[in-house]
Amino acid sequence: MAPVLQRETYFDVTLPHQGPHPQQRQRLCCKAPKHEELLTFSLAAHQDALAQRQVDPSSVVLRFRDQENQLFTIHDQLALDRAMEEARDSEGVVQLDFLLQVAPAARQQRKCRSCQQLFTSRNQLFLHLKVSGHGDDSQEDEEKPAASSLGNETFRRYYSEQGIAPETLWQSAYEVLKTPLPLVLRATGHPLAAECEQRLAEMTELCPLPLFSHTWMVPALNDEVKSYLAAGQEVGLWHRQEWASMLPVLALDLQPEDKVLDLCASPGSKTLQMLETQLSHGAGGLLVANDVSRPRALVVAQRSRRRPRETLLVTSCDGRDFPALKTWNNRKVKFQKVLVDAPCSGDGTLRKSCAGWVHWRAGEGKALHKLQLGLLRRGFECLEVGGTLVYSTCSLNPLENEAVVQALLADPSAELLCWDPLNSDCFQEGLTTWKVPDEHFEENGCWMSKPQGSDRKTQVTLFPSDPPLAVLKRCRRLLPATTEAHHGGFFVAKLRKTRKPPPERREGLEGTEDVKETHQPKQRQLVRSLFKVVPDERWEALEAYWAFSADFPKQLFRLNKLNQLILASRSLANCFLPMKVDLPILEAGLAIFPASSCRPFDEAVPFLARYTSRKRSLSLEQFLEMLRKVQCCGAVRGWEAKDSFMICIASIPSSTTMVVVGPPRSSAWMQTESLPGSPTLKTYWPRSSSMALENHEFQASQDFDLG
């Protein structure tokens, strides 16, 4: 049942939009307006902007901002009713954001090929495909090229002459790279993962994979399995991650208290894997996930919000210039583990991207070599003595792999370690010698014998050393050697810092000799904390509202720049930055409460349930009965239609105790979960006095008649 709006009520509707054009404020009479009418009004209000930017009208959507500053998209009348109710303040103002999506070329990516219906976003398209069943295998296979049409003779010849593997094995791997990559799932530490894994095994065949527990290949997919997998991923039961992509984290050998730096974190699969590994043994360490692209770093932050993350710090800057974090006494924070999963040409992922066969060029490795070396050197500088660094790429090219590692080994404090995770032909030793292609390799097939051109200093590190560096054999290159291979190509090198680097040297003023740095006392740098201390009055309000237990870890809480109350590990809470350093921070710790509110974020409920007496226990049968009665009142909108919700319901054992978290007299909301673990079931109560919970104590013997 939609919220009832006051009739004959006028609302001030603000219509800002992206771009240089000023926002417009219109006086609007809202008698529960239709979504289509409001969208038409908005288009008319911005007709000039639409014409100037050549925006496709079908790509325009409305968004609203609620009182907690959260943005939501309006796709239908129900969402508009919710916007009018949620975003209305005490003065009767509703703020609607008018968003222009300037990507008309992406129309085909938002259209269903079966019914030709156009959607405003790909998320809406995916929901339509899941409900209608239009996204079956037959339609997807129409656009997949046959394996016989794939391939690149220059690519085959390039790596054949590089000698990355015996010729017979390379020819076999070349043919396997033309085949599609099978689906691989990695289960998380979710409390329902075991039950859902058993149910998934009943629906389709699951092939366990080596080296990792609860990691399987799913060879057969139908509509039912696809829907189940998508819903399970939405809940956070598992992730789709290539098996080869899990190897760098395995090589790091993480420990609970480790400080870890992921210098190139996007798209976030390895970051999540490290976060789950770290938090499975406690929450005292630190994990810094950095990426040069702010939008891609935001994706990492968003993907991490489905699980506890009190050790996580997400930043966005060029990894080559990653600033040194400081402690309270101005000492540099050194990391025990560093992962440099460097940007690369990606020719090891050709099983996932068929377009790579056409666009592959031999010169890509040369162009990326300088960037990769800069990232590796900066990562090694951030490593403490005795710490471990793993360098990895999804490329087969020795110019991006062995050549980069060889350049770092010129540092006497760098040691390349042996790492042999599996005795298999898929893992090949690193090369000690390789060839550098000519600029016109695709046309003439020639190789360079020495550095050429104007940038000779940079190109020197591309060539193998003379004599060859035998220790490079300790690197590992992964190849899909057989037709049963469940992975693509990958490269991993494991290094250790054995001692402090020698004292820095600089050129003499006249350039005739090197002179040692004079050890003059350095001026102490001023540092600033990443967080603020929680004021006492804020604690008093929270403790009165939630009645925390005596063992509540109050000392681990801080305020972030948005004044949100967050939970941070000791290592994260003790991080500082120099005053003059500007490091964009996109996510830090686990957000518990928003600014000036006692209502927690969804992901904070499992944590609060351990320390608050404001909760009631129900049997699963009582909980379901309560939901059915609440649904009849229209309080829970759409919960029965979500596959992820129903998967949780079906997978929970009947003996499970459901815990309702929240003060018994709260009329604004209710959050439920299956303990122990992450939130799995969520129910929100409307902000309506008629649905107040003040007469319901949720005892086991009570009838939950909320009508």
Residue pairs with C-beta under 8 A, 6 or more apart in sequence:
1 633
1 634
2 32
2 77
2 78
2 81
2 82
3 81
3 82
3 84
3 85
3 686
3 688
5 30
5 31
5 32
5 81
5 84
5 85
7 31
8 29
8 31
9 29
9 30
9 31
9 92
10 27
10 28
10 29
10 30
10 92
11 28
11 30
11 84
11 88
11 92
11 93
11 94
12 25
12 26
12 27
12 28
12 92
12 93
12 94
13 25
13 26
13 28
13 94
13 95
13 96
14 23
14 24
14 25
14 93
14 95
14 96
14 97
15 23
15 24
15 25
15 26
15 42
15 45
15 46
15 96
15 97
15 98
16 23
16 24
16 97
16 98
17 23
17 46
17 49
17 97
17 98
17 99
17 100
18 99
18 100
18 102
19 49
19 53
19 100
21 46
21 48
21 49
24 45
24 46
26 41
26 45
28 41
30 84
30 94
32 81
32 84
33 80
34 77
34 80
35 62
35 74
35 75
35 76
35 77
35 79
35 80
38 62
38 80
38 96
39 60
39 62
42 60
42 62
42 96
42 98
43 50
43 57
43 60
45 98
46 98
46 100
49 55
49 100
50 57
50 60
50 100
53 100
53 102
54 104
55 100
55 101
55 102
55 104
56 104
56 107
58 107
58 118
58 120
59 100
59 101
59 102
59 103
59 104
59 106
59 107
59 110
59 120
60 98
60 99
60 100
60 101
60 120
61 73
61 74
61 75
61 99
61 101
61 120
61 121
62 73
62 74
62 80
62 96
62 97
62 98
62 99
63 71
63 72
63 73
63 74
63 96
63 97
63 98
63 99
64 71
64 72
64 74
64 83
64 86
64 87
64 94
64 95
64 96
64 97
65 71
65 72
65 87
65 95
65 97
66 72
66 83
66 86
66 87
67 86
67 87
67 89
68 594
68 597
71 97
72 79
72 82
72 83
73 79
73 120
73 121
74 80
74 83
74 96
75 120
75 124
78 637
83 94
83 96
84 94
85 687
86 687
87 94
87 95
87 96
88 94
101 120
107 118
109 122
109 125
110 118
110 119
110 120
110 121
110 122
110 124
110 125
111 117
111 118
111 119
111 125
112 119
112 125
112 128
112 129
112 132
112 134
113 134
113 139
114 132
114 134
114 139
115 132
115 134
117 128
119 125
119 128
126 135
126 230
128 134
129 135
130 226
130 227
130 230
130 643
133 223
135 226
136 223
137 221
137 222
144 180
144 354
145 354
147 178
147 179
150 178
150 354
150 357
151 174
151 178
151 357
152 357
152 358
152 360
154 360
154 362
154 441
154 442
154 445
155 347
155 357
155 360
156 174
157 445
158 362
158 437
158 441
159 170
159 174
159 396
160 167
160 170
160 171
161 435
162 398
162 431
162 434
162 435
163 431
163 434
164 170
164 396
164 398
164 428
164 431
164 477
164 479
165 173
165 428
165 477
165 479
165 481
169 425
169 428
169 479
169 481
170 479
172 481
172 482
173 479
173 480
173 481
173 489
175 483
176 351
176 480
176 481
176 482
176 483
176 485
177 350
177 351
177 480
177 488
177 489
178 350
178 351
179 351
179 483
180 351
181 242
181 349
181 351
181 352
181 486
181 487
181 488
182 217
182 218
182 219
182 486
183 217
183 218
183 219
183 221
183 229
183 240
184 209
184 215
184 216
184 217
184 218
184 240
184 241
184 242
184 243
184 486
184 487
185 215
185 216
185 218
185 229
185 238
185 239
185 240
185 241
186 212
186 214
186 215
186 238
186 239
186 240
186 241
186 246
186 273
187 193
187 197
187 214
187 215
187 237
187 238
188 236
188 237
188 238
188 239
188 276
188 307
189 276
189 279
189 280
189 307
189 677
190 235
190 236
190 237
190 677
190 678
190 680
191 674
191 675
191 676
191 677
191 678
191 680
192 235
192 237
192 648
192 651
192 652
192 674
192 677
192 680
193 214
193 237
193 238
195 651
195 652
195 653
196 232
196 237
196 647
196 651
197 206
197 214
199 228
199 650
199 651
200 206
200 225
200 228
200 229
200 232
203 224
203 225
203 228
204 218
204 219
204 220
204 221
204 222
204 225
205 218
205 219
205 220
206 216
206 217
206 218
207 216
207 217
207 218
207 219
207 486
208 215
208 216
209 215
209 216
209 217
209 243
209 486
210 422
211 246
211 247
211 250
211 421
211 422
212 243
212 246
212 250
215 243
215 246
217 243
217 486
218 225
218 229
221 229
227 643
228 643
228 647
229 238
229 240
230 643
231 642
231 643
231 644
231 646
231 647
232 238
232 644
232 647
233 239
233 240
234 643
234 644
235 306
235 644
235 647
235 648
235 680
236 306
236 307
236 678
237 647
239 269
239 272
241 269
241 273
242 349
242 352
242 487
242 488
243 486
243 487
244 348
244 394
244 478
244 487
244 488
244 489
244 490
245 269
245 270
245 394
245 490
246 270
246 273
247 392
247 421
247 478
247 490
247 492
248 270
248 339
248 341
248 390
248 392
248 492
249 270
249 273
249 274
249 277
249 339
250 421
251 388
251 390
251 419
251 421
251 492
251 494
252 260
252 274
252 337
252 339
252 388
252 390
253 388
254 260
254 274
254 277
254 278
254 337
255 281
255 285
255 336
256 278
256 281
256 282
256 284
256 285
257 282
257 284
257 285
257 571
258 278
258 285
258 286
258 335
258 336
258 337
259 285
259 286
259 288
259 333
259 334
259 335
259 336
259 337
259 571
260 274
260 278
260 285
260 286
260 287
260 288
260 335
260 336
260 337
260 338
260 339
261 288
261 290
261 322
261 335
261 337
261 338
261 339
261 379
261 382
262 270
262 271
262 274
262 287
262 288
262 289
262 290
262 339
262 341
263 290
263 319
263 322
263 338
263 339
263 340
263 341
263 375
263 378
263 379
263 382
264 290
264 291
264 292
264 319
264 340
264 341
264 342
264 343
264 375
265 271
265 289
265 290
265 291
265 297
265 300
265 314
265 341
266 291
266 293
266 296
266 297
266 299
266 300
267 296
267 299
267 300
267 303
268 289
268 299
268 300
268 303
268 304
270 339
270 341
271 287
271 289
271 300
271 303
271 304
271 312
272 303
272 304
272 307
274 287
274 339
275 287
275 304
275 307
275 309
275 311
275 312
276 307
278 285
278 287
278 311
279 307
279 308
279 309
279 310
279 311
283 308
283 310
283 311
283 569
284 311
284 569
284 570
284 571
285 311
285 569
285 571
286 311
286 313
286 333
286 335
286 569
286 571
286 572
286 575
287 311
287 312
287 313
288 313
288 315
288 325
288 335
289 297
289 300
289 304
289 312
289 313
289 314
289 315
290 297
290 314
290 315
290 316
290 317
290 319
290 322
291 297
291 300
291 316
291 319
292 316
292 317
292 318
292 319
293 316
294 316
294 584
294 586
297 314
297 315
297 316
297 586
298 586
300 314
300 587
301 314
301 586
301 587
304 312
304 314
304 587
305 587
305 603
306 603
306 678
307 603
307 678
308 590
308 603
308 606
308 607
308 678
309 587
309 589
309 590
310 556
310 567
310 568
310 569
310 572
310 589
310 590
311 569
311 571
311 572
311 589
312 572
312 587
312 588
312 589
313 530
313 572
313 575
313 585
313 587
313 588
313 589
314 585
314 586
314 587
314 588
315 322
315 583
315 584
315 585
315 586
316 584
316 586
317 323
317 583
317 584
319 340
319 374
319 375
319 378
319 379
320 371
320 374
320 375
320 377
320 378
321 378
322 378
322 382
323 577
323 578
323 581
323 583
324 332
324 333
324 382
324 578
325 332
325 333
325 575
325 576
325 577
326 332
326 333
326 525
326 527
326 575
326 576
326 577
326 578
327 333
327 574
327 575
327 576
328 527
328 529
328 574
328 576
330 524
330 525
330 527
330 576
333 575
334 382
334 383
334 384
334 385
334 387
335 382
335 383
335 384
335 387
336 384
336 386
336 387
336 388
337 387
337 388
337 389
337 390
338 379
338 380
338 382
338 383
338 387
338 388
338 389
338 390
339 379
339 389
339 390
339 392
340 375
340 376
340 379
340 389
340 390
340 391
340 392
341 392
341 393
342 368
342 371
342 372
342 375
342 376
342 391
342 392
342 393
342 400
342 404
343 368
343 371
343 372
344 368
344 372
344 393
344 394
344 395
344 397
344 400
345 360
345 364
345 365
345 368
345 395
345 397
345 400
346 353
346 356
346 394
346 395
347 356
347 360
347 395
347 396
347 397
347 489
348 393
348 394
348 395
348 396
348 478
348 488
348 489
348 490
348 491
349 356
349 394
349 488
349 489
350 356
350 357
350 488
350 489
351 480
351 488
352 488
361 442
362 437
362 441
362 442
363 437
363 439
363 441
364 397
365 395
365 397
365 398
365 399
365 400
366 399
366 436
366 437
366 459
366 462
368 400
369 399
369 400
369 403
369 404
369 458
369 461
369 462
370 458
372 393
372 400
372 404
373 404
373 407
373 408
373 461
376 389
376 391
376 404
376 405
376 407
376 408
377 408
379 389
379 391
380 389
380 408
380 411
380 414
380 495
380 497
383 389
383 497
384 497
385 413
385 497
385 498
385 499
385 500
386 496
386 497
386 498
387 496
387 497
388 417
388 494
388 495
388 496
389 494
389 495
389 496
389 497
390 492
390 493
390 494
390 495
391 404
391 405
391 408
391 492
391 493
391 495
392 490
392 491
392 492
392 493
393 400
393 401
393 490
393 491
394 488
394 489
394 490
394 491
395 401
395 489
395 491
396 477
396 479
396 489
396 491
398 431
398 434
399 434
399 436
399 462
400 491
401 430
401 475
401 477
401 491
401 493
402 430
402 431
402 432
402 434
402 464
402 472
402 475
403 434
403 461
403 462
403 463
403 464
404 461
405 416
405 430
405 472
405 475
405 493
405 495
406 461
406 464
406 465
406 469
406 472
407 461
408 414
408 495
409 416
409 469
409 471
411 501
412 499
412 501
412 502
413 497
413 498
413 499
413 500
413 501
414 495
414 496
414 497
414 498
415 495
415 496
415 497
415 498
416 471
416 472
416 474
416 475
416 493
416 494
416 495
417 474
417 494
417 495
417 496
418 474
418 494
419 474
419 476
419 492
419 493
419 494
420 427
420 476
421 427
421 476
424 481
425 481
425 482
426 478
426 479
426 480
426 481
426 482
426 485
426 487
427 476
427 477
427 478
428 476
428 477
428 478
428 479
429 473
429 474
429 475
429 476
429 477
430 472
430 473
430 474
430 475
430 476
430 477
430 493
431 464
431 472
432 464
432 468
432 469
432 470
432 472
432 473
433 464
433 468
434 464
435 447
435 448
436 447
436 448
436 459
436 462
436 463
437 446
437 447
437 448
438 444
438 446
438 447
438 448
440 446
441 447
450 463
451 459
451 460
451 462
451 463
452 459
453 459
474 493
474 494
475 491
475 492
475 493
476 491
476 492
476 493
477 489
477 490
477 491
478 487
478 489
478 490
478 491
478 492
479 489
480 487
480 488
480 489
503 516
503 517
504 517
505 514
505 515
505 516
505 517
506 514
506 515
506 517
507 514
507 515
508 514
508 515
525 578
525 579
526 578
526 579
527 576
527 577
527 578
527 579
528 576
528 577
528 578
528 579
529 575
529 576
530 560
530 572
530 575
530 576
530 577
530 585
530 588
531 558
531 559
531 560
531 566
531 568
531 573
531 588
532 558
532 559
532 560
532 563
533 558
533 559
534 557
534 558
534 559
534 565
538 565
539 554
541 598
542 548
542 565
542 593
542 598
545 598
545 614
545 663
546 598
546 608
546 611
546 612
546 614
546 663
547 612
547 613
547 614
548 554
548 611
548 612
549 611
549 612
549 613
551 611
552 611
553 567
556 567
556 568
556 569
556 570
556 573
557 565
557 566
557 567
557 568
557 592
558 565
558 566
558 568
558 573
558 589
559 565
559 566
560 566
560 588
560 589
560 591
561 585
562 594
562 595
563 595
563 596
564 591
564 592
564 593
564 594
564 595
565 591
565 592
565 593
566 588
566 589
566 590
566 591
566 592
567 589
567 590
567 592
567 604
567 607
568 588
568 589
568 590
569 589
572 588
572 589
577 583
590 603
590 604
590 607
591 601
591 603
591 604
592 600
592 601
592 604
592 607
592 608
593 599
593 600
593 601
593 604
594 601
599 668
599 669
600 608
600 671
602 671
602 679
602 682
603 678
603 679
605 661
605 671
605 673
605 679
606 673
606 675
606 676
606 677
606 678
606 679
608 661
609 615
609 659
609 661
609 673
609 675
612 661
614 661
614 662
614 663
614 664
615 659
615 660
615 661
615 662
616 659
616 660
616 664
616 697
616 698
616 699
617 657
617 658
617 659
617 660
617 700
618 626
618 657
618 658
618 659
618 660
618 698
618 700
619 657
619 658
619 700
620 652
620 653
620 654
620 655
620 656
620 657
620 658
621 654
622 658
622 700
622 704
623 658
623 672
623 681
624 649
625 704
626 704
626 706
627 636
627 639
627 683
629 704
629 705
629 706
629 707
630 636
630 683
630 685
630 704
630 706
631 639
631 640
632 707
633 691
633 706
633 707
635 685
635 686
635 691
635 706
636 683
636 684
639 645
639 683
640 646
645 681
645 682
648 674
648 680
648 681
649 681
652 674
652 680
656 674
657 675
658 672
658 673
658 674
658 681
659 672
659 673
659 674
659 675
660 670
660 671
660 672
660 698
661 670
661 671
661 672
661 673
662 669
662 670
662 671
664 693
664 694
664 696
664 697
664 698
665 692
665 693
665 694
666 693
667 685
667 687
667 688
667 689
667 691
667 692
667 693
667 694
668 685
668 687
669 684
669 685
670 683
670 684
670 685
670 693
671 679
671 682
671 683
671 684
672 679
672 681
672 682
672 683
673 679
673 680
673 681
674 680
674 681
685 691
685 693
691 706
696 702
696 704
696 706
698 704
